[in-house]
């Protein structure tokens, strides 16, 4: 039985190694952790500064759609990166699982830690960008980490379940890539929900990722507090996801270790 402290040590070591390995073969190395979000923000602030301004109801702020787009993309990328990487976590770390005793439910946390480092760096640059263009950062921002944390917990539960199933059915990763493509365009990240037919707009409110993206847009773009019912629903969905993933892994853990 692996102790909780040992499991956390594994998480930090794997997270650090993951961040190092991302750009190990690049000449600039870890500098890409800073350059990529900078390029991301520069691209969207330049290309989309005038696009869809009329849909946002203002011509006074040329950067409003850019703020809408980047804030939504950063939240979506956090979710999709965690889910897609966790879907291959056990098969990808089979060599490690065979050699040392690891807690299979806690070990994948290193992916969440790694993705949060990237997310925090990108959000920091984004906040500086907002200050430069004069877009206010209101008190609502204090809830932004909570929204990101809840969405990450949802992604963790889903990812661990998919990673467990992937050991038995390797096609899971390919199917997930398609599902995430559809999920991206079915979530109002690059467009506003009000351009959809009324029935489709109503269906959006059953999508947990929409709750997080919508809360992010409200906080960052319009300086609104997230709707309490959506925030609470996201929290409940996260708990269900985590409990289900723990139960599935506990049931299949012996078979997972045998197959790996």
Backbone bond lengths (Angstrom), bond angles and torsions (degrees), N, CA, C in turn:
res aa  C-N    CA-C-N  psi(-1)  N-CA   C-N-CA  omega(-1)  CA-C   N-CA-C  phi
1 X - - - 1.472 - - 1.528 109.59 -
2 X 1.322 117.23 125.11 1.456 121.32 -178.17 1.527 109.22 -84.89
3 X 1.338 116.88 132.58 1.460 120.56 179.41 1.523 110.17 -70.83
4 X 1.329 115.09 157.43 1.467 120.23 179.64 1.528 110.91 -62.49
5 X 1.327 116.91 -40.06 1.468 120.98 179.59 1.528 111.15 -62.69
6 X 1.326 116.12 -42.87 1.468 120.06 177.87 1.521 110.84 -64.07
7 X 1.323 116.30 -39.52 1.470 120.35 178.77 1.521 110.75 -62.07
8 X 1.330 117.26 -42.15 1.466 120.43 178.04 1.528 111.39 -65.21
9 X 1.326 116.41 -38.01 1.466 119.65 176.51 1.522 110.66 -60.58
10 X 1.329 115.89 -40.66 1.466 120.13 176.89 1.530 110.68 -61.39
11 X 1.339 115.52 -42.64 1.474 120.29 -179.03 1.520 110.81 -60.60
12 X 1.341 117.45 -48.29 1.474 119.83 -177.74 1.522 111.15 -65.26
13 X 1.324 117.30 -41.34 1.469 120.58 179.86 1.529 111.05 -63.98
14 X 1.321 116.29 -44.36 1.461 120.33 -179.51 1.524 111.51 -68.56
15 X 1.331 117.27 -37.32 1.466 120.78 178.29 1.524 110.72 -64.40
16 X 1.326 116.09 -44.86 1.469 119.69 178.75 1.522 111.03 -62.64
17 X 1.340 115.91 -42.52 1.462 119.51 179.79 1.523 110.93 -65.91
18 X 1.326 116.07 -36.72 1.468 120.42 179.27 1.527 110.80 -62.41
19 X 1.321 117.01 -43.52 1.464 120.75 179.50 1.531 111.15 -66.35
20 X 1.337 116.68 -37.11 1.465 120.52 178.40 1.523 110.55 -68.41
21 X 1.335 116.29 -43.57 1.465 120.52 -175.55 1.523 113.48 -69.01
22 X 1.321 117.40 -22.57 1.468 120.27 -178.64 1.519 112.14 -55.36
23 X 1.332 117.20 -40.48 1.469 120.92 -174.08 1.526 111.60 -130.40
24 X 1.335 115.72 28.57 1.462 119.64 -177.01 1.530 111.81 -59.28
25 X 1.335 117.25 -39.09 1.458 120.63 -174.77 1.528 113.10 -90.07
26 X 1.327 118.31 1.57 1.457 121.44 179.02 1.528 110.29 -89.91
27 X 1.331 115.22 147.73 1.462 119.58 -177.43 1.526 111.79 -63.25
28 X 1.341 117.02 -36.01 1.465 120.48 -178.13 1.525 112.80 -87.53
29 X 1.327 116.73 -7.25 1.461 120.59 174.28 1.522 113.69 56.20
30 X 1.326 115.38 -131.75 1.468 121.53 -175.26 1.520 113.18 -66.00
31 X 1.335 117.76 -13.38 1.464 120.13 178.12 1.522 111.79 -59.40
32 X 1.355 116.04 -23.67 1.461 119.24 178.67 1.525 112.25 -65.50
33 X 1.331 117.47 -22.15 1.465 119.63 175.27 1.522 110.97 -62.73
34 X 1.335 117.25 -25.71 1.457 122.31 176.89 1.522 111.64 -95.05
35 X 1.344 116.33 -38.39 1.463 120.24 -175.02 1.519 112.59 -70.10
36 X 1.331 117.37 -37.47 1.465 119.79 -178.05 1.533 113.03 -63.27
37 X 1.337 119.31 -49.91 1.473 117.41 177.42 1.527 113.01 -65.43
38 X 1.341 117.36 -32.34 1.464 119.51 175.87 1.520 110.90 -62.59
39 X 1.332 116.45 -45.82 1.465 120.56 179.02 1.522 110.90 -64.47
40 X 1.328 116.27 -38.56 1.462 122.17 178.81 1.528 110.75 -59.11
41 X 1.315 116.85 -49.04 1.464 121.64 -178.50 1.524 111.03 -68.63
42 X 1.325 116.86 -41.19 1.468 120.36 179.52 1.519 111.06 -62.71
43 X 1.339 116.69 -41.44 1.462 120.90 -179.02 1.524 111.22 -62.06
44 X 1.329 116.15 -52.48 1.458 119.22 -175.16 1.531 112.42 -71.58
45 X 1.314 117.38 -31.53 1.465 118.79 178.50 1.519 111.06 -70.92
46 X 1.335 117.66 -26.13 1.467 121.83 -179.99 1.517 111.31 -85.74
47 X 1.336 115.62 -48.67 1.463 120.16 -172.58 1.521 112.07 -75.16
48 X 1.343 117.11 -38.95 1.457 119.82 -171.05 1.528 114.13 -107.34
49 X 1.314 117.62 18.20 1.466 119.36 -175.36 1.532 112.89 -65.57
50 X 1.332 118.10 -23.57 1.473 120.07 -179.65 1.534 112.09 -114.44
51 X 1.314 117.52 -9.10 1.460 121.28 -174.97 1.521 111.05 -73.66
52 X 1.335 116.19 132.14 1.466 123.57 176.01 1.527 113.93 65.31
53 X 1.328 118.26 19.98 1.471 119.66 177.76 1.516 111.40 -61.05
54 X 1.331 116.16 -38.25 1.461 118.85 -178.61 1.520 111.74 -65.30
55 X 1.356 117.21 -33.61 1.457 120.31 179.32 1.528 111.62 -67.38
56 X 1.326 116.91 -25.73 1.452 120.65 178.88 1.519 112.17 -87.17
57 X 1.321 116.25 -3.37 1.450 120.00 173.09 1.508 115.31 80.93
58 X 1.329 117.63 23.41 1.456 118.71 178.07 1.511 110.47 -152.83
59 X 1.333 114.94 145.61 1.458 121.01 171.75 1.520 110.33 -114.21
60 X 1.325 116.56 -0.48 1.458 120.04 -175.47 1.528 112.25 -78.82
61 X 1.308 117.38 -33.30 1.456 121.39 -176.44 1.525 109.88 -110.35
62 X 1.337 118.20 103.51 1.466 120.27 -177.79 1.512 113.66 -69.10
63 X 1.330 117.51 -12.36 1.460 120.65 -176.73 1.523 112.99 -103.14
64 X 1.321 118.45 4.25 1.459 119.72 -172.50 1.528 111.79 -64.04
65 X 1.337 116.92 -42.74 1.462 118.31 178.83 1.527 110.73 -67.23
66 X 1.323 117.46 -34.97 1.463 120.77 176.24 1.527 110.24 -59.84
67 X 1.339 116.98 -44.09 1.464 121.70 178.34 1.531 109.80 -62.38
68 X 1.328 116.38 -43.25 1.468 121.76 178.51 1.526 110.67 -60.32
69 X 1.331 115.21 -47.30 1.460 120.63 -175.11 1.527 111.93 -67.77
70 X 1.318 117.24 -48.72 1.469 120.34 -176.08 1.523 110.90 -66.16
71 X 1.321 117.62 -43.12 1.472 119.60 -178.94 1.525 110.84 -61.75
72 X 1.329 117.01 -41.49 1.464 120.36 178.41 1.513 112.57 -69.04
73 X 1.337 116.82 -41.09 1.460 120.45 -179.48 1.526 112.18 -64.99
74 X 1.323 116.68 -40.52 1.464 119.12 -179.83 1.527 110.71 -62.96
75 X 1.329 116.74 -40.10 1.469 119.59 178.99 1.529 110.97 -69.90
76 X 1.333 116.91 -42.80 1.464 119.77 178.37 1.523 111.19 -63.31
77 X 1.339 117.30 -43.70 1.465 120.82 -179.45 1.525 111.58 -61.68
78 X 1.337 116.65 -37.23 1.460 119.88 177.25 1.529 110.09 -59.98
79 X 1.324 115.85 -46.05 1.467 120.72 179.95 1.524 111.87 -65.59
80 X 1.328 117.15 -53.04 1.468 120.64 -173.97 1.520 112.09 -66.71
81 X 1.337 117.57 -37.07 1.464 119.72 178.97 1.522 111.71 -65.48
82 X 1.332 116.47 -41.73 1.467 119.80 179.52 1.530 110.24 -64.67
83 X 1.335 117.11 -48.60 1.464 120.55 -177.72 1.526 111.04 -62.46
84 X 1.342 117.16 -48.95 1.462 120.33 -175.69 1.528 112.21 -65.68
85 X 1.329 117.47 -36.88 1.462 119.68 179.70 1.521 111.76 -75.15
86 X 1.328 116.84 -35.88 1.466 119.61 178.18 1.523 111.83 -68.82
87 X 1.315 117.39 -27.13 1.465 120.54 -179.51 1.521 112.12 -63.15
88 X 1.336 117.11 -19.14 1.465 120.82 178.87 1.522 111.84 -116.93
89 X 1.316 118.20 13.27 1.467 120.49 -169.66 1.528 112.76 -66.91
90 X 1.326 118.18 -40.88 1.462 119.76 -176.54 1.532 111.74 -75.77
91 X 1.321 116.42 -43.97 1.466 118.54 176.97 1.522 110.91 -66.62
92 X 1.333 116.74 -33.80 1.463 120.65 -179.93 1.517 113.13 -73.33
93 X 1.321 116.92 -28.16 1.468 121.81 -179.96 1.523 111.70 -106.87
94 X 1.331 117.35 23.65 1.465 120.92 -177.79 1.526 111.62 -59.17
95 X 1.336 116.31 -38.73 1.472 119.75 -179.15 1.533 111.11 -62.61
96 X 1.334 116.63 -36.13 1.457 121.04 179.35 1.526 111.00 -73.72
97 X 1.328 116.49 -42.80 1.458 121.58 -178.08 1.526 111.08 -64.18
98 X 1.340 116.54 -33.41 1.467 120.23 178.46 1.519 112.55 -72.28
99 X 1.351 116.77 -27.83 1.466 120.12 -173.27 1.527 113.68 -90.38
100 X 1.332 116.53 -39.55 1.464 119.23 -176.68 1.522 110.18 -127.69
101 X 1.318 115.70 159.38 1.458 121.05 178.90 1.526 109.39 -82.54
102 X 1.320 116.65 117.24 1.463 121.22 -179.83 1.525 109.32 -127.52
103 X 1.313 115.31 151.71 1.458 121.41 174.29 1.531 107.42 -80.81
104 X 1.308 116.56 111.11 1.465 120.72 -172.80 1.529 113.26 -65.57
105 X 1.342 117.31 -22.73 1.466 117.72 -179.57 1.521 111.42 -86.60
106 X 1.329 117.91 -30.18 1.461 120.93 -178.21 1.530 112.26 -90.04
107 X 1.325 117.21 -35.32 1.460 121.20 -176.56 1.529 114.33 -50.47
108 X 1.352 119.62 -42.00 1.464 119.48 -179.36 1.532 114.94 -63.89
109 X 1.337 117.17 -10.30 1.463 119.41 178.08 1.524 112.79 -58.65
110 X 1.335 117.45 -21.08 1.464 118.59 -179.24 1.525 111.40 -62.24
111 X 1.321 116.64 -29.20 1.464 120.17 177.64 1.525 110.26 -68.94
112 X 1.326 116.64 -40.79 1.465 120.38 177.86 1.528 110.53 -63.59
113 X 1.322 116.78 -44.54 1.468 120.65 178.77 1.518 110.61 -60.19
114 X 1.325 116.78 -45.84 1.461 121.58 -179.99 1.532 111.66 -61.50
115 X 1.333 116.24 -45.59 1.465 119.76 -179.48 1.523 111.87 -68.45
116 X 1.332 116.48 -30.33 1.468 119.20 177.05 1.528 111.55 -69.99
117 X 1.316 117.57 -34.27 1.468 119.86 175.46 1.522 109.61 -60.47
118 X 1.328 116.36 -45.99 1.464 120.90 179.10 1.529 110.14 -63.89
119 X 1.343 116.89 -42.64 1.465 121.55 -179.25 1.526 111.73 -63.46
120 X 1.331 116.64 -43.96 1.471 120.62 -179.08 1.533 110.55 -65.33
121 X 1.320 116.89 -40.30 1.476 119.70 177.31 1.523 110.20 -61.63
122 X 1.332 116.31 -47.44 1.459 120.24 -179.63 1.525 111.80 -63.19
123 X 1.343 116.89 -42.37 1.460 120.19 179.43 1.528 111.63 -66.30
124 X 1.322 116.94 -32.56 1.466 120.35 178.20 1.524 110.29 -65.20
125 X 1.321 116.42 -45.83 1.464 120.08 176.93 1.528 110.81 -63.95
126 X 1.332 115.60 -38.20 1.462 120.25 179.17 1.523 110.80 -63.51
127 X 1.336 116.90 -41.92 1.467 121.05 178.55 1.527 110.68 -62.70
128 X 1.337 116.54 -40.79 1.473 120.15 176.81 1.525 110.10 -63.15
129 X 1.329 115.87 -41.87 1.465 120.80 177.42 1.531 110.85 -58.71
130 X 1.338 116.74 -43.57 1.466 120.79 179.77 1.528 110.85 -62.75
131 X 1.315 116.60 -40.29 1.467 119.78 178.23 1.526 111.23 -65.02
132 X 1.326 116.54 -37.86 1.468 121.00 -179.08 1.524 110.68 -65.66
133 X 1.347 117.35 -41.98 1.461 119.67 -177.54 1.531 111.65 -85.59
134 X 1.335 117.49 -2.39 1.462 120.66 176.93 1.513 114.50 82.58
135 X 1.350 117.62 19.75 1.462 120.23 177.55 1.529 108.36 -84.55
136 X 1.331 118.88 123.07 1.470 120.81 -173.54 1.527 113.16 -63.20
137 X 1.318 116.19 145.53 1.468 123.15 171.23 1.523 106.44 -111.99
138 X 1.328 115.73 104.32 1.459 120.69 -171.80 1.509 113.25 -91.07
139 X 1.326 116.59 178.13 1.473 121.35 179.53 1.525 112.95 -63.22
140 X 1.345 116.63 -18.81 1.466 119.80 178.79 1.526 112.11 -61.84
141 X 1.334 116.24 -21.68 1.459 120.04 -179.33 1.526 112.57 -61.54
142 X 1.312 117.71 -19.93 1.466 119.79 179.98 1.528 111.55 -63.95
143 X 1.352 116.97 -21.57 1.458 120.52 178.69 1.524 112.86 -90.54
144 X 1.326 117.56 -9.85 1.460 120.40 -177.16 1.530 112.26 -61.29
145 X 1.345 119.85 -43.88 1.465 118.86 176.58 1.528 112.76 -60.82
146 X 1.334 117.01 -34.73 1.464 120.26 179.52 1.528 110.50 -66.52
147 X 1.336 116.74 -40.76 1.466 120.68 177.40 1.528 110.15 -62.65
148 X 1.331 116.36 -46.44 1.470 120.93 179.94 1.528 111.06 -64.15
149 X 1.324 116.79 -37.24 1.462 120.50 179.86 1.530 110.87 -67.72
150 X 1.317 116.97 -42.98 1.465 120.00 178.33 1.526 110.96 -64.14
151 X 1.321 117.12 -41.90 1.459 120.01 178.93 1.528 110.69 -65.65
152 X 1.328 116.58 -37.09 1.464 120.61 177.25 1.524 111.03 -65.19
153 X 1.340 116.60 -38.68 1.464 120.45 178.12 1.524 110.66 -65.17
154 X 1.330 116.18 -40.57 1.467 120.19 176.09 1.527 109.72 -61.56
155 X 1.333 116.39 -46.36 1.462 120.96 179.38 1.522 111.10 -62.35
156 X 1.336 116.78 -36.82 1.461 120.40 -179.47 1.533 110.81 -64.87
157 X 1.312 116.05 -46.31 1.455 119.32 179.19 1.528 111.63 -61.43
158 X 1.328 116.62 -47.12 1.464 120.52 178.52 1.521 111.00 -62.88
159 X 1.332 116.22 -43.58 1.458 120.64 -177.02 1.515 112.81 -65.21
160 X 1.342 117.30 -40.95 1.463 120.56 178.70 1.524 110.54 -64.82
161 X 1.343 116.87 -40.72 1.471 119.24 176.88 1.521 110.94 -62.73
162 X 1.324 117.07 -44.31 1.465 120.34 179.44 1.522 110.94 -66.95
163 X 1.336 116.81 -38.69 1.453 120.04 178.04 1.517 112.18 -63.87
164 X 1.325 116.62 -36.81 1.464 120.86 176.81 1.528 110.74 -65.52
165 X 1.335 115.76 -46.36 1.468 120.03 -179.89 1.524 110.70 -66.28
166 X 1.341 116.70 -33.68 1.468 121.22 -178.29 1.524 112.21 -60.05
167 X 1.323 117.46 -29.77 1.465 120.46 178.19 1.531 110.62 -62.28
168 X 1.336 116.38 -32.92 1.458 121.10 -179.41 1.526 111.95 -94.30
169 X 1.350 116.54 -32.96 1.465 121.55 -176.69 1.535 108.02 -129.04
170 X 1.334 118.39 91.67 1.471 121.33 -174.22 1.532 114.76 -62.82
171 X 1.336 117.81 -14.34 1.463 120.47 -179.69 1.527 113.13 -72.10
172 X 1.337 116.63 -7.46 1.464 120.61 -176.19 1.526 111.07 -55.73
173 X 1.322 117.58 -43.01 1.481 120.60 -176.77 1.517 111.21 -62.21
174 X 1.335 117.31 -40.72 1.466 120.25 -179.21 1.523 111.44 -68.14
175 X 1.321 115.90 -40.71 1.466 119.59 177.82 1.528 109.91 -65.09
176 X 1.329 116.54 -40.75 1.460 120.51 -179.13 1.521 111.68 -61.71
177 X 1.326 117.62 -39.63 1.469 120.62 178.62 1.522 111.14 -57.89
178 X 1.329 116.18 -40.52 1.468 120.30 178.86 1.524 110.14 -69.00
179 X 1.330 116.58 -44.00 1.468 120.88 -179.48 1.527 110.75 -60.92
180 X 1.341 117.07 -41.34 1.461 120.16 179.86 1.523 111.75 -67.14
181 X 1.328 116.99 -34.06 1.470 119.65 175.92 1.523 110.44 -62.46
182 X 1.331 116.23 -46.38 1.463 119.83 177.18 1.528 110.47 -65.37
183 X 1.338 115.88 -41.30 1.458 119.55 -179.24 1.514 112.83 -60.81
184 X 1.333 116.00 -37.13 1.464 119.56 179.61 1.524 111.21 -62.00
185 X 1.325 115.76 -45.98 1.467 118.70 -177.22 1.522 112.91 -80.69
186 X 1.324 117.07 -15.25 1.462 120.16 175.15 1.524 112.16 -90.13
187 X 1.326 116.75 -1.13 1.461 122.36 176.29 1.523 108.61 -113.35
188 X 1.328 119.59 130.90 1.475 121.14 -176.19 1.526 112.73 -71.69
189 X 1.338 114.73 74.26 1.457 120.89 176.70 1.524 110.33 -91.91
190 X 1.329 116.39 -45.88 1.473 120.73 -177.74 1.525 112.09 -104.46
191 X 1.325 116.94 -4.02 1.462 120.46 177.77 1.513 108.59 -135.03
192 X 1.334 116.23 169.22 1.460 120.93 178.08 1.522 109.78 -93.74
193 X 1.323 116.28 142.35 1.463 120.63 -177.21 1.521 111.92 -61.43
194 X 1.340 117.31 -26.50 1.466 118.95 -175.37 1.523 113.74 -75.64
195 X 1.350 118.59 -1.76 1.465 119.92 174.54 1.531 110.35 -85.30
196 X 1.340 116.70 -9.84 1.457 121.49 -178.96 1.522 110.83 -84.09
197 X 1.342 116.91 158.73 1.467 119.52 171.29 1.531 109.54 -58.10
198 X 1.319 116.16 154.07 1.460 120.68 -174.52 1.529 111.95 -57.76
199 X 1.341 117.08 -39.97 1.466 119.58 -178.93 1.530 111.08 -65.52
200 X 1.349 116.24 -37.80 1.466 119.93 179.65 1.524 110.73 -70.09
201 X 1.336 115.59 -36.77 1.463 119.57 178.52 1.528 110.47 -64.31
202 X 1.329 117.17 -37.37 1.456 120.94 178.16 1.532 111.23 -67.87
203 X 1.350 116.70 -37.61 1.461 120.27 179.33 1.522 112.23 -64.87
204 X 1.344 116.31 -27.35 1.462 120.82 179.14 1.531 111.35 -55.56
205 X 1.313 116.24 -31.94 1.456 120.59 -173.97 1.528 113.02 -75.57
206 X 1.343 116.50 1.09 1.458 120.75 172.94 1.529 111.13 -103.08
207 X 1.307 117.00 5.76 1.467 122.91 -178.48 1.529 109.57 -101.70
208 X 1.335 118.62 111.93 1.471 120.20 -177.51 1.529 113.53 -59.83
209 X 1.324 117.52 -33.25 1.470 119.51 178.99 1.526 109.71 -68.13
210 X 1.314 116.71 -35.07 1.461 120.07 176.15 1.522 110.68 -60.49
211 X 1.337 117.06 -39.47 1.467 119.56 179.75 1.522 110.32 -58.20
212 X 1.335 116.91 -42.84 1.466 120.51 -178.83 1.528 111.22 -70.87
213 X 1.330 117.16 -44.21 1.472 120.61 -179.44 1.521 110.55 -66.15
214 X 1.331 116.25 -41.33 1.462 120.54 179.22 1.526 110.77 -64.49
215 X 1.334 116.46 -41.00 1.465 120.21 177.12 1.522 110.46 -62.99
216 X 1.322 116.87 -39.81 1.470 121.44 179.06 1.513 111.17 -64.36
217 X 1.322 116.80 -45.77 1.470 120.16 177.56 1.526 110.82 -60.83
218 X 1.336 116.12 -42.52 1.457 119.12 179.11 1.519 112.48 -61.65
219 X 1.340 116.26 -43.29 1.467 120.89 -178.77 1.525 111.33 -68.02
220 X 1.333 116.54 -50.60 1.469 121.26 -170.61 1.516 112.34 -81.29
221 X 1.328 117.16 -43.72 1.470 120.49 -172.36 1.522 111.98 -86.29
222 X 1.330 116.09 -49.45 1.463 119.57 -172.39 1.527 114.12 -109.39
223 X 1.321 117.86 4.15 1.473 122.56 175.13 1.526 111.28 57.36
224 X 1.340 115.15 43.13 1.461 121.25 178.75 1.528 109.80 -110.04
225 X 1.320 115.69 147.56 1.453 119.90 173.20 1.529 108.91 -73.87
226 X 1.334 118.85 143.25 1.471 120.56 -179.66 1.524 110.83 -61.76
227 X 1.340 117.93 144.32 1.471 120.05 175.17 1.526 110.79 -58.19
228 X 1.308 116.57 129.87 1.464 120.91 -175.06 1.522 111.74 -59.72
229 X 1.347 116.75 -39.25 1.463 118.81 -176.57 1.529 111.45 -66.42
230 X 1.344 117.42 -38.02 1.462 120.41 178.78 1.531 110.68 -71.46
231 X 1.314 116.77 -38.66 1.466 120.81 178.66 1.526 109.96 -63.05
232 X 1.333 115.80 -44.25 1.464 120.12 179.25 1.527 111.06 -66.35
233 X 1.334 116.52 -41.13 1.468 120.28 179.35 1.527 110.95 -63.29
234 X 1.329 116.96 -38.75 1.458 120.72 177.69 1.524 110.28 -63.10
235 X 1.329 116.90 -41.82 1.464 120.88 179.35 1.530 111.07 -63.24
236 X 1.323 116.70 -43.52 1.465 120.41 179.71 1.526 110.40 -64.78
237 X 1.327 116.70 -42.61 1.462 120.85 179.37 1.522 111.36 -61.82
238 X 1.330 116.72 -38.44 1.464 121.42 177.49 1.513 111.30 -61.48
239 X 1.330 116.68 -45.40 1.466 121.00 -179.54 1.526 109.87 -62.22
240 X 1.326 117.04 -44.42 1.466 121.24 179.00 1.530 110.19 -60.81
241 X 1.332 116.44 -43.34 1.463 121.28 -179.49 1.525 111.40 -62.55
242 X 1.327 116.81 -44.42 1.467 120.90 -178.84 1.524 111.52 -67.82
243 X 1.329 116.86 -43.34 1.468 120.73 179.72 1.529 110.19 -63.82
244 X 1.335 116.81 -43.01 1.466 120.76 -179.84 1.527 111.08 -64.26
245 X 1.327 117.28 -40.68 1.465 120.29 -179.56 1.524 111.01 -66.56
246 X 1.336 115.79 -40.59 1.471 119.84 179.00 1.531 110.12 -64.53
247 X 1.317 117.02 -42.41 1.466 120.79 -178.99 1.527 111.01 -66.00
248 X 1.335 117.36 -43.10 1.466 120.86 -179.53 1.525 110.79 -64.11
249 X 1.329 116.32 -44.24 1.458 120.01 -179.01 1.526 111.34 -66.76
250 X 1.337 116.94 -39.47 1.466 120.15 178.31 1.526 111.35 -62.03
251 X 1.324 115.21 -36.69 1.468 119.94 -178.87 1.526 111.70 -71.67
252 X 1.339 117.00 -35.71 1.464 120.72 -172.35 1.526 113.66 -109.54
253 X 1.331 117.40 7.34 1.462 120.40 -172.42 1.529 112.41 -59.35
254 X 1.321 117.08 -44.13 1.470 119.69 -179.00 1.526 111.26 -61.87
255 X 1.331 116.98 -43.45 1.462 120.58 179.45 1.535 111.59 -66.69
256 X 1.352 115.69 -36.75 1.468 119.63 178.15 1.532 110.32 -61.71
257 X 1.326 116.54 -46.67 1.475 120.38 -179.93 1.529 110.89 -63.99
258 X 1.318 116.93 -38.74 1.459 119.47 179.92 1.531 111.80 -64.59
259 X 1.330 116.77 -42.95 1.458 120.82 -178.09 1.525 112.33 -70.98
260 X 1.338 115.83 -30.57 1.467 118.54 179.43 1.530 111.27 -76.78
